[in-house]
Amino acid sequence: MKSAAGMQSKKWNLRSINPLADEFASKLRIPGFLAQVLLNRELDTPTIAEKFLNPKLSDLIEPEKMPGVPKAVERVAKAITSKEKIAIYGDYDVDGITSTAILWHLLRMVNANAEYYIPHRIDEGYGLNADAIRQIAENGTDLLITVDCGINANDEIALARELGMDVIVTDHHQLPDELPAATAIAHPLLDGDYPNPDSAGAMVAFKLAWAIVNKAKPTAQTPPKLRQFLLNATTLAAMGTIADVVDLRNENRILTSYGLKALPDSKLTGIRALIESADLTGETLDSYHIAFLLAPMLNAAGRMGHARLAVELLTSDNEMDCFQTARYLKEQNKLRQKCQRDIFTQAKEMIGHAKLNHPDRKTIVLAKEEWHTGVIGIVASKVVDRYYRPCIMLNADGEFAQGSARSIEGFDLYAALQACSEHLETYGGHTMAAGLKLKKENIAAFTQAFEDYARENIHPDKLVSMLDIDALCPISEFTESSVGHLRRLEPFGQGNPKPVFATKAVHCISPPRRVGAKGDHLQIAISDNTSAVRCIGFGMGKLEKKLVESDCFHVAYEPQLNTWNGNTSVQFVLKDISFE
């Protein structure tokens, strides 16, 4: 079944009914559709499903089992005892910011002489750089600890060693063919048997901090102050994990689930200021609030200015300073949003003019001089959403062009950049997202090489966006009580998306309405003759006329509880509409 709801058509992937669903629903005392969702996600025994629905902090993997952590702890312990100067070198995204804050808080609590360094996104770029290494060494640093970066910085780490510093690398990015010559490397991929290879940088930093606590505590009982720190650190690690879009199953689910619950009551002044600035005080916070409200405010520091400001927010205990900083970041995020809209508009015009949306085209590479480097990664994601092609956005101001890449399911972006590396100066990242830098004169050659690689490695079927649908259900199944059960699946994100359901042969029971400031959205009330429900379709306003003309159609949706003026009711958030 194909949709007619957007610029990019979607193919519905409707999961078949699992014969174990009724048994699951009965044993777990949950609605049938929730049982179907659990089985779709290969949680195929009631015991495993129960563990998923009720994550426990005690099930976190012991920190000493993280590859490289024990050796790193020994070196940190020596630095603490010897009063050596420690520098934490972070990244400018939320994962790097929260990782830096976690380690800084812990090191200060155990009386270490610690400071941090965050590179400027535009002036210095991602990861370690030689000038920063020299500056850190000149400041008398004995031990350099990287967080959320460093695994590919062989030359820079060699320089640090030459300048007399020991280096501990904590990272989670793709391993290079040759590891850097660091004193210790804490990385989940160093051991193929490690149970959580999808750890974010903040998870690695959290594990190192936890292991340092275990080393430092005088008895088996963790002192209250350090215990409170670890609880606070779960909120920071949860934010970094969600913002970095890693898999939110298994251990990552446990950490983010607990961190989200603890977030509203965080003892960190900066977190409280951030929540208040986002008008979320008193709210039950979930992964949406992190990914789309709080994380963008933290990211705005690095995108529009310097990410050090965000780290200062998360490490300060000065209430007035924190609230001023949080409000400033909120304004910076508004500027980022406007900049993003402007670049996206320009990108769409360039795509249309160059016919990069032609069905025969496999990739989209765009470059422009004045594009803001801190924003183009977000725009690349929006281009992928709209045209469903791997996209690279480049700022081409000066001798070098640098930018961000985003991919589609099934296309390994890191492998593609590796195959085209003869045209690049630097690159790094993951399967789905990456950064790159190249000489301006090489853009055309790289664009062709990237397209050629995609033609060899993307089957045409992969260029159609798939909409995974967990179950075909009558509207009557979604009552206020049953929809409430879906919250037990949170936090949602990569690897654990919000469940999507479908109902066929529905009809409007009142005229559809275009809503929103520009009439971009759609509001309808539908029925399938078992029950009726109100729906909101974001970005679907243009379908108003077609719905008026249609006797029946099919809908895919996310059910949710909507509270307005004290009244709660079920509402469907439409993901797609099909008229076939």
DAHU-V286323 format. One record per pair of residues at least 12 apart in sequence whose C-alpha atoms are under 6 Angstrom apart, sorted by the first residue. I is the first residue (numbers start at 1). J is the second residue. Records with the same first field share a line. If there is no record, write none. Layout:
I->J + J
This chain:
3->577 + 578
4->578
5->576 + 577
8->386 + 387
10->465 + 466
11->466 + 467
12->466 + 467
13->467 + 468 + 469
14->469
15->470
21->35 + 36
37->470
53->488
55->254
60->251
63->207 + 211
67->186 + 187 + 188
68->185 + 186
69->186 + 208
72->184
73->212
80->112
84->142
85->113 + 141 + 142
86->113 + 114 + 141 + 143 + 144
87->114 + 115 + 116 + 144
88->116 + 145 + 146
89->116 + 117 + 145 + 146
90->118 + 146 + 147
91->118
92->302 + 307
93->299
94->240 + 299
95->201 + 202 + 240 + 244
96->148
97->311
98->236 + 240
99->202 + 205
101->315
102->233
103->209
118->308
120->306
127->149
130->156
142->165
143->165 + 166 + 167
144->167
145->167 + 168 + 169
146->169 + 170
147->170 + 171
148->171 + 201
149->171
150->169
154->180
166->183
167->182 + 183
168->182 + 183 + 184 + 185
169->185
170->185 + 186 + 187
171->187 + 201
172->187 + 201
200->241
202->237 + 240
203->237
234->259
235->259 + 263
238->256 + 259
243->291
245->494
246->494
247->494 + 495
248->493 + 494 + 495 + 496
269->317
270->313 + 314 + 322
273->323 + 326
274->326
277->327
287->491
297->329 + 330 + 333
298->310
300->332 + 333
303->374
344->379
363->389 + 390 + 451
364->391
365->391 + 392
366->393
367->393 + 394 + 395 + 396
368->395 + 396
369->395 + 396 + 397
371->395
373->395
376->393
377->404
380->393
381->406
390->406 + 407 + 408
391->405 + 406
392->404 + 405
399->440
400->438 + 439 + 440
401->437 + 438 + 439 + 440
402->436 + 437
403->435 + 436
404->434 + 435
405->433 + 434 + 435
406->432 + 433
407->432
412->431
413->431 + 432
414->430 + 431
423->446
424->438
425->437 + 438
469->500 + 501
470->500 + 501
471->501
472->501 + 502 + 503
473->503
474->503
475->531
476->530 + 531
480->570
500->557 + 558
501->556 + 557
502->555 + 556
503->554 + 555
504->554
505->552 + 553 + 554
506->527 + 528 + 552 + 553
507->526 + 527 + 552
508->525 + 526
509->525 + 526
512->524
514->541
520->539 + 541
521->537 + 538 + 539 + 540 + 541
522->536 + 537 + 540 + 541
523->535 + 536
534->571
535->571 + 572 + 573
536->573 + 574
537->574
553->579
554->577 + 578
555->576 + 577
556->574 + 575 + 576
557->572 + 573 + 574 + 575
558->572 + 573
559->571 + 572
